[in-house]
Amino acid sequence: MTARSDRRTPVPRHGEYEYRIVSIARDVSRHDAARMLTEEAEYGRWELATSSLYVGGERRVMLRRRIIRARNTLGAFD
């Protein structure tokens, strides 16, 4: 599978989501691309935000996931 992420670090967050752009080469089958995106969704908790198909056959998808904010609970037991 020759899909690559344009940005390994997520795109700066907008609101309560962080974004990641993934480019999928034209020689990757739809089945392999769907499998890769399913794995990202299942294990990385990403969801599909947008998908674009370009003239050369390259696909770019923007994935997003909700930012989970952790609260400090150490001071709660004083």
C-alpha positions as CSV (number, residue, x, y, z in Angstrom):
1,M,0.0,0.0,0.0
2,T,1.6,3.3,-1.0
3,A,-0.5,5.8,0.8
4,R,1.3,8.6,2.6
5,S,0.5,11.2,5.1
6,D,1.3,14.7,3.9
7,R,1.7,15.8,7.5
8,R,2.7,13.3,10.1
9,T,1.8,15.7,12.8
10,P,-1.9,16.7,12.8
11,V,-2.9,20.0,11.2
12,P,-3.5,22.8,13.8
13,R,-6.8,22.2,15.5
14,H,-10.0,24.1,14.7
15,G,-12.4,24.1,17.6
16,E,-12.6,20.7,19.3
17,Y,-11.1,18.7,16.4
18,E,-7.6,18.0,15.1
19,Y,-7.1,17.2,11.4
20,R,-4.8,15.0,9.4
21,I,-4.4,15.0,5.6
22,V,-3.6,11.6,3.9
23,S,-2.7,11.3,0.2
24,I,-3.5,8.0,-1.5
25,A,-1.6,7.3,-4.7
26,R,-3.4,6.5,-7.9
27,D,-2.2,2.9,-8.0
28,V,-3.8,2.0,-4.6
29,S,-7.0,0.1,-5.1
30,R,-10.2,1.3,-3.6
31,H,-10.3,-1.8,-1.4
32,D,-6.8,-1.1,0.0
33,A,-7.6,2.6,0.5
34,A,-10.9,1.7,2.3
35,R,-9.0,-0.9,4.5
36,M,-6.4,1.7,5.4
37,L,-9.0,4.3,6.3
38,T,-10.9,1.8,8.3
39,E,-7.8,1.0,10.4
40,E,-7.2,4.7,11.0
41,A,-10.8,5.0,12.1
42,E,-10.8,2.0,14.3
43,Y,-7.4,2.3,16.0
44,G,-6.6,6.0,15.7
45,R,-10.2,7.1,16.4
46,W,-10.1,9.2,13.2
47,E,-13.2,10.0,11.1
48,L,-13.5,11.1,7.5
49,A,-14.0,14.9,7.2
50,T,-13.5,15.4,3.4
51,S,-12.4,13.4,0.4
52,S,-11.1,14.7,-3.0
53,L,-10.2,13.0,-6.2
54,Y,-7.7,14.8,-8.4
55,V,-7.2,14.7,-12.2
56,G,-4.1,12.4,-12.0
57,G,-6.0,9.9,-9.9
58,E,-4.5,10.8,-6.6
59,R,-7.0,10.9,-3.7
60,R,-6.6,13.1,-0.6
61,V,-8.7,12.6,2.5
62,M,-8.9,14.8,5.5
63,L,-9.4,12.9,8.7
64,R,-10.5,14.5,12.0
65,R,-10.8,13.4,15.6
66,R,-12.1,15.0,18.7
67,I,-9.6,16.4,21.1
68,I,-10.0,14.8,24.5
69,R,-8.9,17.1,27.3
70,A,-7.5,15.5,30.4
71,R,-8.1,17.2,33.7
72,N,-5.7,17.1,36.6
73,T,-7.2,15.0,39.4
74,L,-4.2,15.1,41.7
75,G,-5.4,18.2,43.6
76,A,-8.9,16.7,44.1
77,F,-7.8,14.5,47.0
78,D,-6.3,17.2,49.2
